[in-house]
């Protein structure tokens, strides 16, 4: 029997640790800081041509040019997601057999773009080429909006299935009846058609469930027929509870169907920012629970979302609707630990102090939601015009460096495989290339370089396989590359020493 002295044991331990600390290329592993995690997104509204396209009837090339300008701006200011409205009101910004082409594209409902292209396919491809997630945004029940000045197509649900739709007031609003199973079936089919046919990253609803009362001239929703049918069938719920139950059923059903089809597609809702007046005690304002029949608190409590974006469109110091007070309350209701990324209004950024208010709210978000924070901005138009210098403030302050979207551990916590990395010097440049390993396709790559004794990083889209770095002034001594999957999981870093 060989007896080891304490000094021998220490030496063996050191050698084992040292051997484990060497990466695949033979170089010593070292601590490399990963990029920050934060969801940075903007809504791109198509209803009434708010953000895109700038007006109905633009040529295909003009529409594409505007879309690329939006995505390039998002990349420039270090956003990592776009929430793109694909269904303004029972119409489509993509090729659909279920609903007609949108008026906001061509100026005539049911008229396809000419020369033909599929806008959603284009947006997804170009967003992903920039390393930006593309989340699709739907209005679940709105059937027509008065901004549609081209007339209602025979293919619209308003005319094709009038039994599912009610007219609201005299302004041009039509709404599907959320309590009807046929309406729920149709809206679920519309969303799932997109989920299955397009490589999207998310499905998103905003605050329109039952309509705001001003849509119907201040009158209650006209669902007497379906309410009577429910009562005649033996239904026991109150009318308000029956309406809320219809919406709850739809929300939960869609979450389950999305996860069954493509688990990595995120499901999110952006409800009105106040659940009910008095929650918390200082809050006053509109009651979505009893007016829109949206029990947003329930959806968050039950975890029927992957991220939750209450529209907190008020300033920090507006006491009856204070941004941090409301965000703190929603954070307390996040019992399932889903991502809480509030919506912010940036339209007032051009006013005195407006840009500073936005930056302060981002910092408040980071303080209240320290683990994987995020915000969604309404809307992209304000960023395109750098309203109030907001984009400049982003890049000087909280968005100075790019960030990865926070991971979703309840969906997937298995990181992808690290790639195989090679480097080659040529004419004052360092060529870094990598090859994927493993079965899971990378959505993003993170390329780390050590230069002047400090590590820096660059986030690149999954289609990239190489990058060139300038080494004329200061040589790069080490390189590392990691893969990031669709759920935000980062692989180990494959490190190589630059000779």
C-alpha positions in Angstrom: 0.0 0.0 0.0 1.3 3.5 -1.0 0.9 6.1 1.7 0.6 9.8 0.5 1.8 12.6 2.6 -0.3 15.7 2.9 2.1 17.5 0.6 1.7 14.8 -2.0 -2.1 15.0 -1.7 -2.0 18.7 -2.2 0.3 18.3 -5.3 -2.1 15.7 -6.8 -5.1 17.9 -6.1 -3.4 20.9 -7.8 -2.5 18.8 -10.9 -6.1 17.5 -11.2 -7.6 21.0 -10.8 -5.1 22.4 -13.3 -5.9 19.7 -15.8 -9.6 20.3 -15.5 -9.0 24.0 -16.0 -7.6 23.5 -19.5 -10.1 24.1 -22.3 -10.3 21.9 -25.4 -7.6 23.8 -27.2 -5.1 23.3 -24.3 -5.4 26.8 -22.9 -6.2 27.6 -19.3 -9.9 28.3 -18.6 -10.6 31.6 -17.0 -13.6 33.5 -15.8 -15.2 35.3 -18.7 -18.2 37.6 -17.9 -21.3 36.8 -19.9 -23.4 39.6 -21.4 -26.2 41.2 -19.3 -29.6 39.7 -19.5 -32.5 42.0 -20.3 -35.5 42.0 -22.6 -35.4 45.2 -24.7 -38.3 45.4 -27.2 -40.6 47.8 -29.0 -44.1 47.4 -30.4 -44.5 47.9 -34.1 -48.2 48.7 -34.6 -49.8 48.2 -38.0 -53.4 49.2 -37.1 -54.1 52.7 -38.5 -50.5 52.5 -39.9 -49.1 53.7 -36.6 -45.6 52.3 -37.1 -45.6 50.3 -40.3 -46.2 50.6 -43.2 -46.3 54.4 -43.0 -49.5 54.4 -45.2 -51.6 51.9 -47.1 -50.7 51.2 -50.7 -46.9 51.5 -50.6 -45.1 49.4 -53.1 -43.5 46.1 -52.0 -40.1 47.7 -52.2 -41.2 50.7 -50.1 -42.7 48.4 -47.5 -39.5 46.4 -47.3 -37.4 49.5 -47.1 -39.4 50.8 -44.1 -39.3 47.4 -42.4 -35.5 47.2 -42.8 -35.1 50.7 -41.4 -37.1 49.7 -38.3 -35.0 46.6 -37.8 -31.7 48.4 -38.4 -32.7 51.1 -35.8 -33.6 48.3 -33.3 -30.2 46.8 -33.8 -28.4 50.1 -33.6 -29.9 51.0 -30.2 -29.4 47.4 -28.8 -33.0 46.2 -28.7 -33.2 42.4 -28.9 -36.9 41.9 -29.8 -39.7 43.4 -31.9 -43.4 42.8 -31.1 -45.0 43.0 -34.6 -48.7 43.4 -35.0 -49.8 40.8 -37.5 -53.6 40.8 -36.9 -54.9 44.4 -36.4 -58.6 43.3 -36.7 -59.5 39.9 -38.1 -57.2 40.6 -41.0 -53.6 39.6 -41.7 -50.2 41.0 -42.4 -49.2 37.7 -43.9 -50.6 35.1 -46.4 -53.6 33.5 -44.7 -56.4 31.2 -45.8 -58.4 32.1 -42.7 -58.6 35.9 -42.9 -58.2 38.6 -45.6 -55.1 40.7 -46.3 -55.1 43.9 -44.2 -56.2 47.2 -45.6 -53.1 48.8 -44.0 -50.9 47.0 -46.4 -52.4 47.6 -49.8 -55.3 50.1 -49.2 -57.9 47.4 -49.9 -58.9 44.6 -47.6 -58.2 41.1 -49.1 -55.8 42.6 -51.8 -52.4 40.9 -51.7 -49.1 42.9 -52.1 -48.0 43.2 -55.7 -45.4 42.2 -56.6 -46.3 39.5 -54.1 -44.3 38.8 -50.9 -45.3 37.6 -47.4 -44.6 40.5 -45.0 -44.4 38.3 -41.9 -42.0 35.9 -43.6 -39.9 38.9 -44.5 -39.9 40.4 -41.0 -39.0 37.1 -39.4 -36.1 36.4 -41.8 -34.7 39.9 -41.5 -35.1 40.2 -37.7 -33.3 36.9 -37.2 -30.6 37.9 -39.6 -29.9 40.7 -37.1 -30.1 38.6 -34.0 -33.5 40.1 -33.1 -36.4 38.1 -31.8 -39.7 38.5 -33.7 -42.9 38.2 -31.5 -46.2 38.3 -33.3 -49.0 40.5 -31.9 -52.7 39.8 -32.3 -56.0 41.4 -31.4 -58.1 38.4 -30.5 -61.6 39.8 -31.0 -61.6 43.1 -32.9 -63.4 42.5 -36.2 -63.1 46.0 -37.8 -61.7 49.4 -36.9 -62.8 52.7 -38.4 -59.3 53.3 -39.6 -60.1 50.8 -42.3 -61.3 53.3 -45.0 -61.2 50.8 -47.9 -64.4 49.0 -47.0 -65.1 45.6 -45.4 -64.2 42.6 -47.6 -66.6 39.8 -48.3 -63.9 37.6 -46.8 -64.0 39.4 -43.5 -65.6 37.6 -40.6 -68.0 40.6 -40.4 -69.6 39.5 -43.6 -68.6 35.8 -43.8 -69.9 35.0 -40.3 -72.1 37.8 -39.1 -73.6 35.5 -36.4 -70.2 35.7 -34.6 -69.9 39.5 -34.7 -71.7 42.5 -33.1 -71.7 46.1 -34.2 -70.4 48.7 -31.7 -71.8 52.2 -32.1 -71.8 54.1 -35.3 -68.0 54.8 -35.8 -67.2 51.6 -37.7 -66.2 49.2 -34.9 -67.2 45.5 -35.1 -66.3 43.0 -32.4 -66.4 39.2 -32.2 -68.4 37.9 -29.2 -65.8 36.4 -26.9 -68.3 34.1 -25.2 -69.0 32.1 -28.4 -67.0 28.9 -28.8 -66.9 29.4 -32.5 -65.2 32.8 -32.0 -62.6 31.2 -29.7 -62.1 28.3 -32.1 -61.5 30.8 -35.0 -59.0 33.0 -33.1 -57.1 30.0 -31.8 -56.9 28.6 -35.3 -55.6 32.0 -36.6 -52.8 32.1 -34.0 -51.9 28.4 -34.3 -51.7 28.8 -38.1 -49.0 31.4 -37.6 -47.2 29.4 -34.9 -47.0 26.3 -37.1 -46.1 28.0 -40.4 -43.6 30.7 -39.4 -40.4 30.6 -37.4 -41.7 33.2 -34.9 -40.4 33.7 -31.3 -43.6 34.7 -29.5 -47.3 35.2 -29.5 -48.5 38.4 -27.9 -51.9 40.0 -27.0 -52.4 43.6 -25.8 -55.2 45.0 -23.6 -58.2 44.6 -25.9 -60.4 41.7 -24.8 -63.9 42.9 -24.4 -63.8 46.4 -25.9 -63.5 49.7 -24.0 -67.0 51.1 -23.5 -66.3 54.2 -25.6 -66.2 51.9 -28.7 -69.9 51.4 -28.1 -70.8 55.0 -27.2 -70.5 54.2 -23.5 -72.9 51.3 -23.6 -72.5 47.8 -22.4 -71.3 45.1 -24.8 -74.3 43.9 -26.9 -74.2 40.2 -26.2 -77.9 39.7 -25.1 -78.3 36.8 -27.5 -75.3 34.7 -26.3 -76.1 35.6 -22.7 -79.6 34.3 -23.0 -78.4 31.1 -24.7 -76.0 30.6 -21.7 -78.8 31.1 -19.2 -81.2 28.8 -21.2 -78.5 26.1 -21.1 -78.5 26.2 -17.3 -75.6 28.5 -16.8 -75.2 29.8 -13.2 -72.5 32.4 -13.4 -73.2 36.1 -13.2 -73.0 38.0 -16.5 -69.6 39.5 -15.6 -68.2 36.2 -14.4 -69.5 34.5 -17.5 -67.6 37.0 -19.7 -64.4 36.7 -17.7 -64.7 32.9 -17.8 -64.9 33.1 -21.6 -61.7 35.1 -21.8 -59.9 32.9 -19.2 -60.8 29.8 -21.1 -59.4 31.3 -24.3 -56.2 32.4 -22.7 -55.4 29.1 -21.0 -56.4 27.1 -24.1 -54.1 29.0 -26.4 -51.1 28.7 -23.9 -51.6 24.9 -23.9 -51.9 24.6 -27.7 -48.8 26.8 -28.4 -46.7 24.7 -25.9 -48.0 21.4 -27.5 -47.0 22.6 -31.0 -43.8 24.6 -30.4 -42.7 24.8 -26.7 -40.0 27.5 -27.5 -42.6 30.0 -28.8 -43.3 32.4 -25.9 -46.8 33.4 -24.9 -47.3 36.9 -23.5 -50.0 39.4 -22.6 -49.9 43.1 -22.2 -53.0 44.0 -20.1 -54.1 47.4 -19.0 -51.6 48.4 -16.2 -54.2 48.5 -13.4 -55.8 45.2 -12.4 -58.4 47.0 -10.3 -58.5 50.4 -8.5 -57.3 50.0 -4.9 -54.7 47.3 -5.8 -52.5 48.5 -4.2 -54.4 50.9 -2.0 -53.1 54.2 -3.5 -54.0 53.2 -7.1 -57.0 54.9 -8.8 -58.2 54.5 -12.4 -59.9 52.3 -14.9 -61.2 48.8 -13.8 -60.3 46.3 -16.5 -61.7 43.5 -14.4 -65.2 44.8 -14.6 -65.0 46.7 -17.9 -62.8 44.6 -20.2 -63.6 41.4 -18.3 -59.9 40.7 -18.1 -58.7 39.0 -15.0 -55.0 39.7 -15.7 -54.0 38.9 -12.1 -55.3 35.4 -12.5 -53.3 34.8 -15.7 -50.1 35.9 -14.0 -50.9 34.0 -10.8 -51.6 30.8 -12.7 -48.5 31.1 -15.0 -50.5 31.1 -18.2 -47.8 33.3 -19.8 -44.1 33.2 -20.4 -43.7 36.9 -19.9 -46.2 39.5 -18.7 -46.2 43.1 -19.9 -48.7 45.3 -18.0 -49.0 48.6 -19.7 -47.6 51.0 -17.1 -47.9 54.2 -19.1 -47.7 56.6 -16.2 -44.9 58.7 -14.7 -43.0 57.6 -11.6 -44.4 60.6 -9.6 -48.1 60.3 -10.7 -49.3 59.0 -7.4 -52.7 57.5 -8.4 -51.0 55.5 -11.2 -47.4 55.5 -10.1 -45.1 53.4 -12.3 -43.0 51.8 -9.4 -46.0 51.3 -7.2 -47.9 49.4 -9.8 -44.8 47.4 -10.9 -44.1 46.5 -7.3 -47.7 45.2 -6.9 -47.5 43.1 -10.1 -44.1 41.7 -9.0 -45.8 40.6 -5.8 -48.5 38.7 -7.8 -45.9 36.9 -9.9 -46.1 33.7 -7.9 -45.1 31.4 -10.7 -41.9 33.5 -11.4 -42.6 34.3 -15.0 -40.8 37.2 -16.7 -42.3 40.6 -15.8 -41.4 43.1 -18.5 -43.7 46.1 -18.2 -44.8 48.2 -21.2 -43.7 51.8 -21.2 -45.1 54.8 -23.1 -42.3 56.7 -24.9 -44.5 59.0 -27.0 -43.9 61.8 -24.5 -40.1 61.5 -24.7 -40.1 64.8 -26.7 -41.5 66.8 -23.8 -39.2 68.4 -21.3 -37.8 65.7 -19.1 -39.5 63.0 -21.1 -36.4 61.1 -22.1 -35.1 61.2 -18.6 -38.4 59.8 -17.3 -38.0 56.8 -19.6 -34.4 56.2 -18.5 -35.5 56.4 -14.9 -38.3 53.9 -15.4 -35.8 51.5 -17.0 -33.7 51.8 -13.9 -36.7 51.3 -11.6 -37.6 48.2 -13.6 -34.1 46.8 -13.0 -34.4 47.6 -9.3 -37.8 45.9 -8.8 -37.1 43.0 -11.2 -33.4 42.5 -10.7 -33.2 39.0 -12.1 -33.8 39.2 -15.9 -35.5 42.6 -16.2 -37.0 44.1 -19.4 -39.3 46.6 -20.9 -41.4 46.9 -24.1 -41.8 50.4 -25.6 -44.8 51.9 -27.3 -44.0 52.5 -29.9 -41.3 52.2 -32.5 -42.2 55.5 -34.2 -40.8 57.5 -31.3 -37.5 55.6 -31.6 -37.3 56.0 -35.4 -37.4 59.8 -34.9 -35.1 59.7 -31.8 -37.8 61.7 -30.1 -36.3 63.9 -27.3 -32.9 62.3 -28.0 -34.2 59.1 -26.4 -32.1 56.8 -28.6 -29.0 58.8 -27.7 -29.9 58.4 -24.0 -30.3 54.7 -24.4 -26.8 54.3 -25.9 -25.2 56.7 -23.4 -26.9 54.9 -20.5 -28.8 51.6 -19.9 -28.5 50.2 -23.4 -24.8 51.1 -24.0 -24.0 47.4 -24.5 -26.1 44.7 -26.2 -27.9 42.1 -23.9 -29.1 38.6 -24.2 -32.8 37.9 -23.6 -33.3 36.3 -20.2 -33.6 32.5 -20.2 -36.9 30.7 -19.6 -36.0 27.9 -17.1 -39.6 26.6 -16.9 -39.5 25.8 -20.6 -36.0 24.5 -21.0 -32.8 24.7 -18.9 -30.6 22.5 -21.0 -27.8 24.6 -22.7 -26.7 23.8 -26.3 -23.3 22.4 -27.1 -20.3 24.7 -27.4 -19.0 25.1 -30.9 -15.5 24.3 -32.2 -13.5 27.4 -32.7 -10.5 28.3 -34.9 -8.5 31.5 -35.4 -6.2 32.8 -38.1 -4.2 36.0 -38.4 -4.1 37.9 -41.7 -3.1 41.4 -42.6 -3.6 43.0 -39.2 -6.9 41.1 -38.7 -7.8 38.1 -36.7 -10.3 35.7 -38.4 -12.4 33.9 -35.9 -14.5 31.0 -37.2 -16.6 28.3 -35.5 -18.6 25.2 -36.3 -21.7 24.1 -34.4 -21.7 20.9 -32.4 -24.6 18.9 -31.1 -28.1 18.6 -32.4 -29.6 21.9 -31.2 -29.4 24.8 -33.6 -28.0 28.0 -32.2 -30.2 31.1 -32.3 -27.3 33.4 -31.4 -23.5 33.2 -30.9 -21.5 35.2 -28.4 -18.0 35.9 -29.5 -15.7 36.9 -26.6 -12.2 38.4 -27.2 -9.5 39.3 -24.7 -7.6 42.4 -25.8 -5.4 44.6 -23.6 -6.0 42.3 -20.7 -9.8 42.9 -20.8 -12.6 40.7 -22.2 -15.3 42.1 -24.5 -18.1 40.5 -26.4 -20.2 40.6 -29.5 -23.6 39.0 -30.0 -24.1 37.6 -33.5 -27.1 35.9 -35.3 -27.2 32.2 -35.6 -26.6 32.3 -39.3 -23.1 33.7 -38.8 -20.1 31.3 -38.7 -17.2 33.8 -38.6 -16.1 37.3 -37.7 -13.0 39.5 -38.3 -11.4 41.5 -35.5 -8.8 44.3 -35.9 -5.5 43.5 -34.1 -3.3 46.3 -35.5 -3.2 48.4 -32.4 -3.6 45.8 -29.7 -3.3 42.1 -30.1 -6.0 39.6 -29.1 -4.6 36.9 -26.8 -7.7 34.8 -26.3 -11.0 34.1 -28.0 -14.1 32.3 -26.8 -17.4 31.5 -28.5 -20.7 30.2 -27.0 -24.0 29.2 -28.5 -27.4 30.5 -27.3 -30.6 28.6 -28.0 -34.2 29.7 -28.6 -34.9 29.8 -24.9 -31.9 31.9 -24.0 -29.7 29.1 -22.6 -26.0 29.8 -23.2 -23.5 27.0 -23.8 -20.1 26.6 -22.2 -17.6 28.9 -23.7 -15.2 27.3 -26.1 -11.9 29.1 -25.5 -8.8 29.1 -27.7 -5.4 30.8 -27.2 -4.3 33.1 -30.0 -0.7 32.2 -30.9 
